Amino acid sequence: MTRVTKAEKERRIEEALQALIDGYGTSTLASHLSEKWGCTRRNALYYIKKADIRLQKDLKKVDKKDITARLINLLELNIQKSMRQNNYGAAIGGIRLMKDLVLDNDSRPKKFKHGRSTAYYG
């Protein structure tokens, strides 16, 4: 296999980063990129890992309010789509998630009446 230039490595990391942002899963993305670039799956996973590290660094710079607003927007779109498709279970799940995201902004685990944490029970 031929060596890849620094510019090509950077281009591959950027491509993997964009795919992660678009919502592709690691396994599917690794298979796709290894075929596309003609490299091993292990090499594709290397680029995905580098892209993921860059994504995490970028997320640390973003304000939590912006992220929360984006998540609420995506949830609203998914709830509307679920309702149009008569998938009420998914819609209810989205509504519950939005409630937890917006109203229960407490990071501590909730307690049952008997005092046990819900962390072990779901």
C-alpha positions as CSV (number, residue, x, y, z in Angstrom):
1,M,0.0,0.0,0.0
2,T,1.3,3.5,-0.8
3,R,1.8,6.1,1.9
4,V,-0.6,8.9,2.2
5,T,0.5,12.6,2.3
6,K,-0.3,14.9,5.2
7,A,-2.8,16.8,2.9
8,E,-4.6,13.5,2.1
9,K,-4.7,12.5,5.7
10,E,-6.3,15.9,6.6
11,R,-8.8,15.5,3.7
12,R,-9.8,12.1,5.0
13,I,-10.2,13.3,8.5
14,E,-12.4,16.2,7.3
15,E,-14.5,13.7,5.2
16,A,-14.9,11.4,8.2
17,L,-15.8,14.4,10.4
18,Q,-18.5,15.5,8.1
19,A,-19.9,12.0,7.9
20,L,-20.0,11.8,11.7
21,I,-21.8,15.2,11.9
22,D,-24.3,13.9,9.3
23,G,-25.1,11.0,11.7
24,Y,-23.4,8.0,10.2
25,G,-22.4,5.3,12.7
26,T,-18.8,4.2,13.2
27,S,-19.1,0.7,11.8
28,T,-21.0,1.6,8.7
29,L,-18.8,4.6,8.1
30,A,-15.6,2.5,8.5
31,S,-16.8,0.0,5.9
32,H,-17.8,2.8,3.5
33,L,-14.6,4.7,3.8
34,S,-12.3,1.7,3.6
35,E,-14.0,0.8,0.3
36,K,-13.9,4.3,-1.0
37,W,-10.3,5.0,-0.1
38,G,-9.0,1.5,-0.8
39,C,-7.5,1.1,2.7
40,T,-8.0,-1.3,5.5
41,R,-10.9,-1.0,7.9
42,R,-8.4,-0.4,10.7
43,N,-7.0,2.6,8.8
44,A,-10.5,3.9,8.2
45,L,-11.2,3.6,12.0
46,Y,-8.0,5.6,12.7
47,Y,-9.4,8.5,10.6
48,I,-12.8,8.2,12.2
49,K,-11.2,8.3,15.7
50,K,-9.2,11.5,14.7
51,A,-12.4,13.0,13.4
52,D,-14.3,12.1,16.6
53,I,-11.6,13.7,18.7
54,R,-11.8,16.9,16.7
55,L,-15.6,16.8,17.0
56,Q,-15.4,16.5,20.7
57,K,-13.0,19.4,21.0
58,D,-15.4,21.5,18.9
59,L,-18.4,20.6,21.0
60,K,-16.6,21.8,24.2
61,K,-16.3,25.2,22.6
62,V,-20.0,25.4,21.8
63,D,-22.4,26.9,24.4
64,K,-24.7,24.3,26.0
65,K,-27.7,26.5,25.2
66,D,-26.9,26.3,21.5
67,I,-26.7,22.5,21.7
68,T,-29.9,22.2,23.7
69,A,-31.7,24.4,21.2
70,R,-30.4,22.2,18.3
71,L,-31.5,19.0,20.1
72,I,-35.0,20.4,20.8
73,N,-35.3,21.4,17.1
74,L,-34.3,17.9,16.0
75,L,-36.7,16.3,18.5
76,E,-39.6,18.5,17.3
77,L,-38.9,17.4,13.7
78,N,-38.7,13.8,14.6
79,I,-41.9,14.0,16.7
80,Q,-43.8,15.6,13.8
81,K,-42.5,12.9,11.4
82,S,-43.5,10.2,13.7
83,M,-47.0,11.6,14.0
84,R,-47.4,11.9,10.2
85,Q,-46.4,8.2,9.9
86,N,-48.8,7.2,12.7
87,N,-45.8,6.0,14.8
88,Y,-47.2,7.2,18.1
89,G,-44.8,5.2,20.2
90,A,-41.8,7.0,18.7
91,A,-43.6,10.3,19.1
92,I,-44.3,9.7,22.8
93,G,-40.7,8.7,23.3
94,G,-39.6,11.9,21.7
95,I,-42.0,13.9,23.8
96,R,-40.7,12.3,27.0
97,L,-37.1,12.9,25.9
98,M,-37.9,16.6,25.3
99,K,-39.5,16.8,28.7
100,D,-36.4,15.4,30.3
101,L,-34.2,17.7,28.3
102,V,-36.1,20.8,29.0
103,L,-37.8,20.4,32.4
104,D,-35.7,18.0,34.3
105,N,-32.4,19.8,33.9
106,D,-31.1,18.2,37.1
107,S,-28.0,16.1,36.6
108,R,-28.5,14.1,39.8
109,P,-30.3,10.7,39.5
110,K,-33.9,10.7,40.4
111,K,-35.0,8.9,43.5
112,F,-37.8,6.4,44.1
113,K,-39.9,6.8,47.2
114,H,-37.9,4.1,48.9
115,G,-34.7,6.1,48.3
116,R,-33.0,3.9,45.7
117,S,-31.5,5.6,42.7
118,T,-33.0,5.1,39.2
119,A,-29.5,4.7,37.8
120,Y,-29.8,0.9,38.4
121,Y,-33.4,0.5,37.3
122,G,-33.6,2.3,34.0
